Amino acid sequence: LFAVKCAGCLESIAPSELVMRAQQSVYHLRCFCCCVCERRLQKGDEFVLKEGQLLCKGDYEKERELLSLVSPALSDSGKGLPDPALP
């Protein structure tokens, strides 16, 4: 009832189980995977937790690149946005 739930599969995590953490989320080792390529992320891997989903660095960068091609204002790089300091 009070067990910690995995943010990936929403199943309980046993107290003796090894886990991975990303901000406030806790994952089974098997569930700590990129949501795009499904590659299991390891300790030391760079990743992004975006809207509750894990993305490996490569897939996150591909997504940012695609967004900037479609609409520069939608990418979170800030490219294409007017500088508010300019008249």
SERO-4910 file (N, C-alpha, C, O; in steps of 0.05 Angstrom, whole numbers):
BEGIN
 pado doro    nc1    nc2    nc3   cac1   cac2   cac3    cc1    cc2    cc3    oc1    oc2    oc3
  Leu    A     16    -24      0      0      0      0     17     25      0     11     44    -14
  Phe    A     39     25     16     56     49     18     82     46      4    100     62      7
  Ala    A     85     25    -13    109     20    -27    114     42    -48     95     53    -59
  Val    A    139     47    -54    147     66    -75    140     53   -102    145     29   -106
  Lys    A    129     68   -120    121     58   -146    142     68   -167    152     90   -166
  Cys    A    147     50   -186    165     56   -208    152     76   -227    128     72   -234
  Ala    A    165     97   -234    154    117   -252    152    107   -281    138    118   -297
  Gly    A    165     85   -287    164     73   -314    141     54   -317    125     57   -336
  Cys    A    138     35   -299    118     14   -302     95     16   -281     75      2   -283
  Leu    A     99     34   -262     79     39   -241     75     16   -222     56     16   -206
  Glu    A     93     -4   -223     92    -26   -204    108    -19   -179    125     -2   -180
  Ser    A    103    -33   -157    117    -29   -132    146    -36   -135    154    -54   -150
  Ile    A    163    -22   -119    191    -28   -118    197    -40    -91    191    -27    -71
  Ala    A    209    -63    -91    216    -76    -65    238    -60    -51    255    -49    -64
  Pro    A    237    -59    -25    257    -44    -10    286    -53    -15    305    -37    -13
  Ser    A    290    -78    -22    317    -89    -27    326    -85    -56    349    -91    -62
  Glu    A    309    -75    -74    315    -73   -102    332    -49   -108    330    -28    -95
  Leu    A    351    -52   -127    367    -29   -136    350    -13   -155    334    -23   -170
  Val    A    353     14   -153    337     32   -169    354     54   -181    377     57   -174
  Met    A    342     68   -200    353     92   -212    334    114   -205    310    111   -204
  Arg    A    345    138   -201    329    162   -194    334    184   -214    357    188   -223
  Ala    A    313    199   -220    315    222   -237    296    243   -224    272    240   -224
  Gln    A    308    264   -213    293    283   -197    277    269   -176    288    255   -159
  Gln    A    251    272   -176    234    259   -155    225    231   -163    212    217   -147
  Ser    A    231    222   -187    221    197   -197    241    174   -191    265    178   -191
  Val    A    230    151   -186    246    127   -180    238    105   -200    214    102   -206
  Tyr    A    258     90   -210    253     70   -231    266     44   -224    288     44   -211
  His    A    254     22   -232    268     -4   -232    292     -1   -251    290     16   -270
  Leu    A    313    -16   -248    335    -14   -267    326    -20   -295    334     -8   -315
  Arg    A    308    -40   -298    298    -48   -325    280    -27   -338    277    -28   -362
  Cys    A    269    -10   -322    250     11   -332    263     37   -338    251     55   -349
  Phe    A    289     40   -331    303     65   -334    314     66   -363    338     62   -368
  Cys    A    296     71   -382    302     69   -411    292     94   -425    274    108   -417
  Cys    A    306    101   -447    297    122   -465    270    115   -477    266     92   -486
  Cys    A    251    134   -477    225    128   -487    224    127   -518    204    118   -529
  Val    A    245    136   -531    246    136   -560    259    111   -570    247     95   -585
  Cys    A    285    107   -563    300     84   -574    299     60   -555    309     38   -563
  Glu    A    288     63   -531    285     41   -512    312     30   -502    313      9   -490
  Arg    A    333     46   -506    360     38   -495    360     41   -465    352     62   -455
  Arg    A    369     21   -451    371     23   -422    393     42   -414    415     40   -423
  Leu    A    385     61   -398    405     82   -389    420     71   -365    409     59   -347
  Gln    A    446     76   -366    464     66   -345    474     90   -328    471    113   -335
  Lys    A    485     83   -305    497    103   -288    518    119   -304    535    107   -317
  Gly    A    517    145   -303    535    162   -318    526    171   -345    537    190   -357
  Asp    A    504    158   -356    493    167   -382    480    194   -378    468    199   -358
  Glu    A    482    210   -399    468    236   -399    440    231   -410    436    217   -430
  Phe    A    420    243   -397    392    240   -405    377    265   -397    386    282   -382
  Val    A    352    266   -407    334    288   -401    308    276   -391    298    256   -403
  Leu    A    296    287   -370    270    279   -361    251    301   -370    250    323   -359
  Lys    A    236    295   -392    219    316   -404    190    307   -402    182    286   -413
  Glu    A    174    322   -388    145    316   -385    141    288   -374    123    274   -383
  Gly    A    158    280   -355    156    254   -343    167    231   -359    165    208   -351
  Gln    A    180    237   -382    191    216   -399    221    219   -401    231    241   -403
  Leu    A    235    196   -400    264    196   -403    272    196   -432    261    181   -448
  Leu    A    291    213   -439    303    213   -466    333    212   -463    345    227   -447
  Cys    A    346    195   -478    375    195   -479    385    221   -492    369    234   -506
  Lys    A    409    228   -488    420    253   -498    417    255   -528    409    275   -539
  Gly    A    423    233   -542    421    233   -572    393    238   -582    389    254   -600
  Asp    A    373    224   -570    346    228   -579    335    256   -571    319    267   -586
  Tyr    A    343    266   -549    335    293   -541    346    314   -560    332    332   -569
  Glu    A    372    311   -568    384    330   -587    370    328   -614    367    348   -628
  Lys    A    363    303   -623    349    300   -649    322    314   -647    314    327   -667
  Glu    A    308    311   -625    282    324   -622    284    354   -623    268    367   -636
  Arg    A    304    365   -609    308    394   -609    315    404   -637    305    425   -646
  Glu    A    331    388   -652    338    396   -679    313    396   -697    309    415   -713
  Leu    A    297    375   -695    273    374   -711    254    397   -704    242    409   -722
  Leu    A    251    403   -679    233    425   -671    243    451   -682    227    468   -690
  Ser    A    269    455   -682    280    481   -691    276    483   -721    274    506   -732
  Leu    A    276    461   -736    271    462   -765    242    468   -771    236    483   -790
  Val    A    224    457   -755    195    461   -759    187    489   -751    173    503   -766
  Ser    A    195    497   -727    188    523   -717    209    532   -697    210    522   -675
  Pro    A    227    550   -704    247    559   -686    237    569   -659    250    567   -639
  Ala    A    213    580   -659    201    590   -634    194    567   -615    192    572   -591
  Leu    A    190    543   -625    182    520   -608    206    506   -596    202    492   -576
  Ser    A    230    510   -607    253    496   -595    260    510   -569    256    534   -566
  Asp    A    270    494   -550    277    507   -525    306    518   -525    317    523   -504
  Ser    A    317    521   -548    344    533   -550    342    563   -550    362    577   -545
  Gly    A    319    574   -555    315    603   -556    322    615   -583    319    639   -587
  Lys    A    332    599   -602    339    609   -629    313    619   -643    292    606   -641
  Gly    A    316    641   -657    293    651   -672    274    668   -656    256    680   -668
  Leu    A    278    670   -630    261    687   -614    272    716   -615    297    719   -613
  Pro    A    255    736   -616    265    763   -616    277    770   -589    269    760   -568
  Asp    A    297    787   -590    311    795   -566    294    818   -553    291    839   -566
  Pro    A    283    814   -529    266    834   -517    281    860   -511    268    881   -507
  Ala    A    307    860   -511    323    884   -505    325    902   -530    332    925   -528
  Leu    A    320    890   -553    322    906   -578    296    921   -583    274    911   -577
  Pro    A    297    945   -594    273    961   -600    257    949   -622    236    960   -629
***
